[in-house]
Amino acid sequence: MAVITKYFKTLAVCLFALVLILGCDNGVDPPDPEVPDEIDGAIWPLVVGNEWTFDVQAIDDSTGDWIYYGERYIVDSALVHDGKRVNRVMLEYFVEDTTFQSFTLWWGNSLEGLFEYSPFGDTFEPYELPRLLFKYPADDGETFQSYAPNPSDPVDMGFISEMPGVTIPAGTFDDCVGFQYYEPPGVNIYYHFVPDTGYVQMEKFVGSSLDKARYLRDFVIN
């Protein structure tokens, strides 16, 4: 009997310890059942906790020299608006370990592509209609009106179903799709995406010369 009593005391202690472990805050908020799930196969998977860090280089118009800095997109949280999932995305600009500018973006994926739902800013103030950034899926060569290059006025953007593979700091990506924006007389911007991985590269050319580039350095996908 003493052995059995000791056994149940030990079991009770173990169960109590298990309850404590399971009840501890692990720092990760459970999904909100009121917010729709992220779209499978999204052009840029905006799941809370995902993040992408880029190396950016651009020509300084005043000096003609290259400047270098980093960009980081962090999916901070999500809410529901008109029955759709809208993600709060923190965009940080940094040099080494110092963030020198930051913005709050309000983006969400639908079955038609990636949309912006509110102007950037800490307060969610939804547009009357969401603004399309990147149409996906789309037919090869299809054009659409995009707010990605210009948040004030939409421009014609073209979809490319098979982009050349890229090797960048984050690795080699072969299964790229892309988007092209042309601005006369000779500006071309090429965006590379890998569905369910996200944005991996952007290159802007003026004539045949590279003017700005964004290359994925590392990323976290949950």
Order of alpha helices (4+ residues) and beta strands (2+ residues): alpha-beta-beta-beta-beta-beta-beta-beta-beta-beta-beta-beta-beta-beta-beta
